[in-house]
């Protein structure tokens, strides 16, 4: 289960192994949700969330330890940016762990908590689903029961299950007025992934190229493949949020309207996206470089602007 010997080959898209894996995951998610949903009391819901977050934490720490020990076994230097992993799904693992911890202390109507619920649903859920559709996370030279594969499979399953559990237990409900949080977070995740990718020379979150597009024979010039991914994922989630908004209208008899803060946030997101693409388009090569730290500047600036505008509008 913990062997380090591998040729790191991944299973092929929609071959028999992948189809069986997809079918097994669907059955597992449905079964898991069925049993989890029996926890309807406040205490039961709290225990369920803590258990799922604890499993995520143990698996993620285990993955880091396994990688370091594996590198030592092969006498390789540990690249900590790659080891810590700046993929969007890994960020969502830590976000969900933080969300569960904060939800134990904060009121469910807390604004910050609402942001995190939306991110978990709008990015963690869709990221988990897409990961299973494109199976590059499974190493076919290992048994499916190898720790590396089990860690990846279970973590992505929980990324799907947790947001659905938040939804089912009514801790969170998608509202169209909160949709801006999704594209804004996609861009922030992109800033972090680009920073780590350029410093470590690693293709975090498809920063340099999008393998699923290449597999399908779709060639989009760099860096516009990122813009394409951004538009596709944002459009999918906009549709999902719209469906929930229509459903909620039957209960509340009105649509949720955007506030001045939401409009400002959308504008900030658009500006950040433009700057992000300009910075990437001026990237001359993919060799490791500390120039990646530049991508933290717009991230901090725009999160600070969000906070400042929120305080100004709230105090009026």
Order of alpha helices (4+ residues) and beta strands (2+ residues): alpha-alpha-alpha-alpha-alpha-alpha-alpha-alpha-alpha-alpha-alpha-alpha
